[in-house]
Amino acid sequence: MILVKEVKAVADIEELNALQKAILVGLCSKTGGSKVAHLPKPAFMNKPQTQGHKADKALRELIALGYIRKHPTGGETTYELNERGFEVCRKIRDQRKAL
């Protein structure tokens, strides 16, 4: 079971582009790896490479692919990692540590 999950996470990492990975890692680090914490977009997309139209499109793609979930609140929309996004984020961080 763990091996199947790990193979799927590796396949998921390869389908993402660099901007999508940066957004995932940014959200993961700002939430402390929590799957229940949710943040507004400016809180985790505050680096120059994660701003602008391309970054907004990448965020929409991550939502459509099922890595990030929109969480509507009273004031503004917030975003949170789901299980798939959390696993891929962990794999990306492990790969970066290995370098």
C-alpha positions as CSV (number, residue, x, y, z in Angstrom):
1,M,0.0,0.0,0.0
2,I,2.8,2.5,0.9
3,L,4.7,1.6,-2.2
4,V,1.7,2.2,-4.5
5,K,1.2,5.6,-2.8
6,E,4.8,6.5,-3.2
7,V,4.9,5.6,-6.9
8,K,1.7,7.7,-7.4
9,A,3.3,10.7,-5.7
10,V,6.4,10.5,-7.8
11,A,4.2,10.4,-11.0
12,D,2.3,13.4,-9.6
13,I,5.5,15.4,-9.1
14,E,6.5,14.8,-12.7
15,E,3.2,16.2,-14.1
16,L,3.7,19.5,-12.4
17,N,5.6,22.5,-13.7
18,A,8.1,24.6,-11.7
19,L,5.5,27.3,-10.9
20,Q,3.0,24.8,-9.6
21,K,5.6,23.1,-7.4
22,A,6.6,26.5,-6.0
23,I,3.0,27.3,-5.1
24,L,2.5,23.9,-3.5
25,V,5.6,24.2,-1.5
26,G,4.8,27.8,-0.5
27,L,1.3,26.7,0.8
28,C,2.8,23.7,2.5
29,S,5.4,25.7,4.3
30,K,3.1,28.5,5.4
31,T,0.6,26.1,6.8
32,G,3.3,24.1,8.6
33,G,2.3,21.0,6.6
34,S,-1.2,21.1,8.0
35,K,-4.1,19.8,5.9
36,V,-6.7,21.7,7.8
37,A,-5.1,25.2,7.9
38,H,-6.3,27.5,5.2
39,L,-4.7,30.7,4.1
40,P,-5.6,33.6,1.7
41,K,-3.7,33.8,-1.5
42,P,-1.4,36.7,-0.6
43,A,-0.1,34.7,2.4
44,F,1.5,31.9,0.4
45,M,1.9,33.5,-3.1
46,N,4.0,36.4,-2.0
47,K,7.3,35.7,-3.8
48,P,8.0,37.3,-7.2
49,Q,7.9,34.0,-9.0
50,T,4.5,33.2,-7.6
51,Q,2.7,36.4,-8.6
52,G,1.0,37.5,-11.7
53,H,-1.3,36.0,-14.3
54,K,0.7,32.8,-14.8
55,A,0.8,32.1,-11.1
56,D,-3.0,32.6,-10.9
57,K,-3.5,30.2,-13.8
58,A,-1.1,27.7,-12.1
59,L,-3.2,27.9,-8.9
60,R,-6.4,27.3,-10.8
61,E,-4.7,24.3,-12.4
62,L,-3.7,22.9,-9.0
63,I,-7.2,23.2,-7.8
64,A,-8.6,21.5,-10.9
65,L,-6.0,18.7,-10.5
66,G,-7.0,18.1,-6.9
67,Y,-3.9,19.3,-5.1
68,I,-5.4,22.3,-3.4
69,R,-8.9,23.0,-2.2
70,K,-10.7,26.4,-2.2
71,H,-12.2,27.2,1.2
72,P,-14.7,30.0,1.0
73,T,-15.0,32.1,4.1
74,G,-17.0,35.2,5.0
75,G,-14.4,37.7,3.8
76,E,-12.2,36.2,1.2
77,T,-11.4,32.9,-0.4
78,T,-8.8,30.8,1.3
79,Y,-6.9,27.8,0.2
80,E,-5.8,24.5,1.8
81,L,-3.8,21.4,0.9
82,N,-5.7,18.2,0.5
83,E,-4.2,14.7,1.0
84,R,-2.8,14.5,-2.6
85,G,-1.2,18.0,-2.4
86,F,0.3,17.2,1.0
87,E,1.9,14.0,-0.2
88,V,3.4,15.6,-3.3
89,C,4.6,18.6,-1.3
90,R,6.4,16.2,1.1
91,K,8.0,14.4,-1.8
92,I,9.2,17.7,-3.4
93,R,10.7,18.8,0.0
94,D,12.4,15.5,0.3
95,Q,13.9,15.8,-3.2
96,R,15.1,19.3,-2.5
97,K,16.8,18.2,0.8
98,A,18.6,15.4,-1.1
99,L,20.3,17.8,-3.4
